[in-house]
Amino acid sequence: MTKLILKELGRYALGTYADIIYRNALLNGQRPAFVFASQTITFAEFNRRVNSIVHALRSTGLKKGDGVGILSWNCIEHVDVTGAAMKGGFIVSPFNPRLKAEEIEYLINYSEVKALFVGPEFIGMVGGLRPRLAGVKHYISFEKESPGMTSYESLLETFPREEPGGDVVEDDPFVIFYTSGTTGIPRGAVYTHRRKLEEARTKAILLGFESADRHVMIMPLFHIGGWSHFWTLFYVGACNVILPNRSFDPLATLQALHDERATDIHIVPTHLVSLLALPELEHLDLSRVKRIHYAASPMPVELLRKGIARFGPVFTQGFGQSESGPDITLLTKEFHEAADKGPEEQKRLASSGQPCMGVHARIVDDENNDLEPFSVGEIVVQSKCVMEGYWRKPDDTRAAITDGFLHTGDMGYYDEQGFIYIVDRKKDMIITGGENVYPREVEEILYRHSAVQEAAVIGLPDEKWIERVHAVIVLKEGQQAGSDEIIGFCKRQIAAYKAPKSVEFVASLPKSPQGKILKREIRERYRRG
């Protein structure tokens, strides 16, 4: 360690992740930053690995502002490359490994990456795509030996680990997150150091993260929600325990929480369904868990009650999207302690919380007029965490951000205390017989049925109603229910026009890598059929 440590702490510009990486290396050097399988990487070792990758990329001619891509499941190398973009001034694009080859081809070309880092499972796919990836000049394999690709290990072994230097500043872009494509062709949301660090500071304060925390990472690093949670914990000097994320393994996740004496995990509602179904839940020590953060899709209140009953008041909720930073609102642990209180407090369990610090949120009509409490409109948001814009799509950026506010496309309302209630995506609303029906309201009722494990509600064409409310349901193992029973159950609790007019029972629902139920795929199946 340098004698002039205070002077050395100023090597990299304030407001950049380069500064945070180096700070943790100097002040928390021997503490574990990441655990993956049998590997434990300290903050000092991570800094050295990042330095080697920066030197390696610069040796190929890459310069500040050039793009690097990652096509891989979560792993230490994935984190290294992101760190190299942070320190080297590159712009990193983490791609979704679950996409088809044609979709990957589009994203790689759209992103304009010059170097592509490839996980072992995708060597063959990328090999087949190479003739159509004219912009990619360098291919690096996370495997030791891959034909036509440089070995990642050789870069770590060959290139120096000394500080690479550079002129990275807080307004430099360094990461692009790609929208899921559920409503069309994916677009890249661009973020600068300033915007992501603003979001990390806010999240660290609101959730109370500390350097002694240990986070079990099951969310994908190509998704802004999982990425932000992961790097916020890094920001405060905490440890991230990375699990393979090819598919969600509820038992392995529970075991990791037990073995690692973890304090934190970030999930989506479908994960909680699987965790609560495990008999092993009763036999593992999860007493150190301080926070179970959920996001990506709304949590049905009945499911949330079951989670609180089993895990205690440790739940927090975030609402946001790829373009918003992501966090727009937060429902804190305090407000989750409402399960045994009065109706007004319990109602807030259905909300997404209040706007985060540094966030201005509004509910507006189609003419951008502010609506009064309990009136449904579009959620628009302004903050220093919102994306800079869409990569190479200025017209789309102007359409999404008007008068300084991001139009989310999410519909909701707010109460007198500023709690925001998400109703649904604007494009998911069903108009049946001239009445507006928001699928989430119907889904909330369906989840109250004792036999229902998962549910999705969509609108289908109908000769009489123009659109009819259709429910697609996964039943709990060993449970039975019929269409008439489900429809009658709903009609007893909501207006008849909102109740499903048809019901389908399936073995599983299509989901995104984040665990979000993909209604687009359900609708597409009906369109084709």
Residue pairs with C-beta under 8 A, 6 or more apart in sequence:
1 26
1 29
2 8
2 26
5 26
8 26
9 22
9 23
9 26
9 27
11 19
11 22
11 163
12 18
12 19
12 22
12 87
12 168
13 19
13 167
13 168
13 169
13 170
14 170
15 169
15 170
15 193
15 194
15 197
16 86
16 168
16 169
16 170
16 172
16 193
16 197
17 83
17 86
17 87
17 174
17 193
17 196
17 197
17 231
18 86
18 87
18 166
18 168
18 193
20 197
20 234
20 235
21 46
21 47
21 50
21 83
21 86
21 87
22 47
22 87
22 163
24 33
24 43
24 46
24 47
24 234
24 237
25 43
25 44
25 46
25 47
25 48
27 237
28 43
28 211
28 237
29 42
29 43
29 44
30 42
30 43
30 44
31 42
31 43
31 211
31 237
31 239
32 40
32 41
32 42
32 239
33 41
33 42
33 43
33 45
33 46
33 234
33 239
33 240
34 40
34 41
34 46
34 76
34 79
34 239
34 240
34 241
34 242
35 41
35 239
35 240
35 241
35 242
35 260
36 74
36 75
36 76
36 241
36 242
39 76
41 49
41 76
43 237
46 79
46 80
46 83
47 83
48 161
49 80
49 83
49 156
49 161
50 80
50 83
50 84
50 86
50 87
51 87
51 160
51 161
51 162
51 163
51 164
52 155
52 156
52 158
52 159
52 160
52 161
53 80
53 81
53 83
53 84
53 88
53 155
53 156
53 159
54 84
54 87
54 88
54 164
54 166
55 159
55 160
55 164
56 155
56 158
56 159
57 68
57 84
57 88
57 90
57 115
57 138
58 88
58 164
59 159
60 115
60 137
60 138
62 68
62 88
62 90
62 114
62 115
62 138
63 89
64 88
64 89
64 90
64 166
64 167
64 168
64 172
65 89
65 90
65 91
65 172
65 173
66 90
66 91
66 114
66 115
67 90
67 91
67 92
67 93
67 111
67 112
67 113
67 114
67 115
67 176
68 81
68 84
68 85
68 90
68 91
68 92
68 93
68 113
68 114
68 115
68 116
68 117
69 92
69 93
69 94
69 95
69 108
69 111
69 113
69 115
69 116
69 117
69 136
70 78
70 81
70 82
70 92
70 93
70 94
70 95
70 116
70 117
70 222
71 95
71 97
71 104
71 116
71 117
71 118
71 119
71 122
71 126
72 78
72 97
72 117
72 118
72 119
72 122
72 142
73 97
73 119
73 121
73 220
73 244
73 245
73 246
74 217
74 220
74 221
74 242
74 243
74 244
74 245
75 119
75 142
75 242
75 244
76 242
77 117
77 119
77 142
77 152
78 94
78 117
78 119
78 221
79 221
79 242
81 92
81 117
82 92
82 94
82 175
82 221
84 90
84 92
85 91
85 92
85 174
85 175
86 168
86 174
86 193
87 164
87 166
87 168
88 164
88 166
88 168
89 166
89 167
89 168
89 172
89 174
90 174
91 173
91 174
91 175
91 176
91 190
92 174
92 175
92 176
93 107
93 111
93 113
93 175
93 176
93 178
93 188
94 175
94 177
94 221
94 222
94 227
95 104
95 107
95 108
95 178
95 222
96 103
96 107
96 178
96 220
96 222
96 223
96 513
97 119
97 121
97 122
97 222
97 513
98 513
99 107
101 125
101 128
101 129
103 181
103 186
104 125
104 129
105 129
105 132
105 133
106 185
106 186
107 178
107 186
108 116
108 129
108 133
108 135
108 136
109 132
109 133
109 134
109 135
110 186
110 188
110 391
110 392
111 176
111 188
111 391
112 135
112 392
113 135
113 136
114 135
114 136
114 137
114 138
115 136
115 137
115 138
115 139
115 140
116 126
116 133
116 136
116 138
116 139
116 140
117 140
117 141
117 142
117 152
118 126
118 139
118 140
118 141
118 142
118 146
118 149
119 142
120 141
120 142
120 143
120 146
123 141
123 143
123 146
123 149
126 139
127 147
127 148
130 136
130 139
130 148
138 150
139 148
139 149
139 150
140 149
140 150
140 151
140 152
140 155
141 149
141 150
141 151
141 152
142 152
143 151
143 152
144 151
144 153
145 151
168 174
168 193
169 193
170 192
170 193
170 194
170 197
171 192
171 193
171 194
172 192
172 193
173 190
173 191
173 192
173 388
174 191
174 192
174 193
174 196
175 190
175 191
175 196
175 227
176 188
176 189
176 190
176 191
176 391
177 188
177 189
177 191
177 222
177 223
177 224
177 227
177 322
178 186
178 187
178 188
178 189
178 222
178 322
179 186
179 187
179 188
179 189
179 322
179 323
180 186
180 322
180 512
180 516
182 512
182 518
182 519
182 520
183 409
183 427
183 520
187 390
187 391
187 393
187 396
188 390
188 391
188 392
188 393
189 224
189 322
189 323
189 387
189 389
189 390
189 391
190 387
190 388
190 389
190 390
190 391
191 325
191 387
191 388
192 388
194 384
195 325
195 384
195 385
195 386
195 387
195 388
196 228
196 231
196 325
196 385
197 235
198 325
198 358
198 383
198 384
198 385
199 228
199 232
199 325
199 326
199 327
199 385
200 228
200 231
200 232
200 235
201 235
202 327
202 356
202 357
202 358
202 385
203 209
203 228
203 229
203 232
203 318
203 327
204 232
204 235
204 236
205 357
206 330
206 332
206 356
206 357
207 232
207 291
207 293
207 316
207 330
208 291
209 232
209 233
209 236
209 238
209 264
210 236
210 238
211 236
211 237
211 238
212 238
212 263
213 233
213 236
213 238
213 239
213 263
213 264
213 290
214 238
214 239
214 241
214 260
214 261
214 262
214 263
214 264
215 229
215 230
215 233
215 238
215 239
215 240
215 241
215 262
215 263
215 264
215 265
215 266
216 241
216 243
216 253
216 256
216 257
216 260
216 262
216 264
216 265
217 226
217 229
217 230
217 240
217 241
217 242
217 243
217 266
218 226
218 243
218 245
218 248
218 253
218 265
218 266
218 267
218 271
219 225
219 226
219 229
219 230
219 245
219 266
219 267
219 268
219 514
220 226
220 245
220 513
220 514
221 227
221 230
222 513
223 296
223 513
223 514
224 320
224 321
224 322
224 325
224 326
225 266
225 295
225 296
225 318
225 320
225 326
225 514
226 266
226 514
228 325
228 326
228 327
229 266
229 293
230 240
233 239
233 240
233 264
234 240
241 256
241 260
241 262
243 249
243 252
243 253
243 256
245 513
248 270
248 271
248 274
248 515
250 271
250 274
250 275
250 277
250 278
251 278
251 280
253 265
253 271
253 275
254 275
254 278
254 280
254 281
254 284
254 286
255 280
255 284
256 262
257 265
257 284
257 286
257 289
258 284
258 285
258 286
261 288
262 288
262 289
263 288
263 289
263 290
263 291
264 289
264 290
264 291
264 292
264 293
265 289
265 291
265 292
265 293
266 293
266 294
266 295
267 275
267 292
267 293
267 294
267 515
268 294
268 295
268 296
268 297
268 514
268 515
268 516
269 294
269 296
269 297
269 298
269 299
269 300
269 303
269 515
270 297
270 454
270 511
270 515
270 516
270 517
271 515
272 292
272 294
272 299
272 303
272 307
273 303
273 453
273 454
275 281
276 306
276 307
276 310
277 476
277 477
281 310
286 311
289 311
289 314
290 314
291 314
291 315
291 316
291 333
292 307
292 311
292 314
292 315
292 316
293 315
293 316
293 317
293 318
294 315
294 316
294 317
294 318
295 317
295 318
295 319
295 320
295 326
296 512
296 514
296 515
296 516
297 515
297 516
297 517
298 352
298 422
298 440
299 317
300 443
300 444
300 447
301 349
301 350
301 444
301 447
302 444
302 447
302 448
303 447
304 315
304 336
304 349
305 339
305 349
307 315
308 315
308 336
308 339
309 339
313 333
313 336
313 337
314 333
314 336
315 333
315 336
316 330
316 331
316 332
316 333
316 336
317 330
317 331
317 336
317 352
317 353
318 326
318 327
318 329
318 330
318 331
318 352
318 353
319 327
319 328
319 329
319 330
319 352
319 353
319 420
319 422
320 326
320 327
320 328
320 329
321 328
321 408
321 410
322 387
323 386
323 387
323 400
323 406
323 408
324 381
324 383
324 385
324 386
324 387
324 406
324 408
325 383
325 385
325 386
325 387
326 385
327 356
327 359
327 385
328 352
328 355
328 356
328 359
328 361
328 379
328 381
328 383
328 408
328 420
329 352
329 353
329 354
329 355
329 356
329 359
329 361
329 420
330 353
330 354
330 356
331 348
331 349
331 351
331 352
331 353
331 354
332 353
335 345
335 348
335 349
335 351
335 353
336 349
338 345
338 346
338 348
338 349
339 346
339 349
348 419
350 421
350 444
351 415
351 419
351 420
351 421
352 412
352 419
352 420
352 421
352 422
353 419
353 420
354 417
354 418
354 419
354 420
355 361
355 381
355 418
355 420
356 383
358 383
358 384
358 385
359 381
359 382
359 383
359 385
360 381
360 382
360 383
360 405
361 379
361 380
361 381
361 382
361 420
362 370
362 379
362 380
362 381
362 405
363 370
363 371
363 375
363 376
363 377
363 378
363 379
363 380
363 412
363 413
363 414
363 420
364 370
364 371
364 377
364 378
364 380
365 371
365 377
365 378
366 378
368 380
368 402
368 403
371 377
371 413
373 413
373 414
373 415
373 416
374 413
374 414
374 415
375 413
376 411
376 412
376 413
376 423
376 436
376 438
377 411
377 412
377 413
378 407
378 408
378 409
378 410
378 411
378 426
379 408
379 410
379 411
379 412
379 420
379 422
380 405
380 406
380 407
380 408
381 405
381 406
381 408
382 404
382 405
382 406
386 401
386 406
387 406
389 397
389 401
390 396
390 397
390 400
399 407
400 406
400 407
401 407
409 425
409 426
409 427
410 422
410 424
410 425
410 426
411 422
411 423
411 424
411 425
411 426
411 429
411 438
412 420
412 421
412 422
412 423
413 420
413 421
413 423
414 420
414 421
415 421
422 440
423 438
423 440
423 441
424 438
424 439
424 440
428 438
428 439
428 458
428 519
429 436
429 437
429 438
429 439
430 436
430 437
430 438
430 439
430 457
430 458
430 459
430 467
430 469
431 437
431 459
431 466
431 467
432 459
432 462
432 465
432 466
432 467
432 468
432 469
432 497
432 501
433 464
433 465
433 466
433 497
435 497
435 498
437 459
437 469
437 497
437 498
439 456
439 457
439 458
439 459
439 469
439 519
440 457
441 494
441 498
442 457
442 469
442 471
442 490
442 494
442 498
442 499
442 500
443 455
443 456
443 457
445 489
445 490
445 493
445 494
446 452
446 455
446 457
446 471
446 473
446 486
446 490
447 455
448 489
448 493
449 481
449 486
449 489
450 476
450 479
451 475
451 476
451 479
451 480
451 481
452 473
452 474
452 475
452 476
452 481
452 486
453 474
453 475
453 476
453 477
453 479
454 473
454 474
454 509
454 517
455 471
455 472
455 473
455 474
456 471
456 472
456 509
456 517
456 519
456 522
457 469
457 470
457 471
457 472
457 500
458 470
458 472
458 519
458 522
458 523
458 526
459 467
459 468
459 469
459 470
460 467
460 468
460 470
460 502
460 526
461 467
461 468
462 468
462 501
465 501
468 501
468 502
469 498
469 499
469 500
469 501
469 502
470 500
470 501
470 502
470 503
470 504
471 486
471 500
471 502
471 503
471 504
472 503
472 504
472 506
472 509
472 522
473 481
473 486
473 503
473 504
473 505
473 506
474 505
474 506
474 507
474 508
474 509
475 481
475 505
481 505
483 502
483 503
486 500
486 503
487 499
487 500
487 501
487 503
490 498
490 499
490 500
491 499
509 517
509 518
509 522
510 517
510 518
510 521
510 522
511 517
511 518
512 518
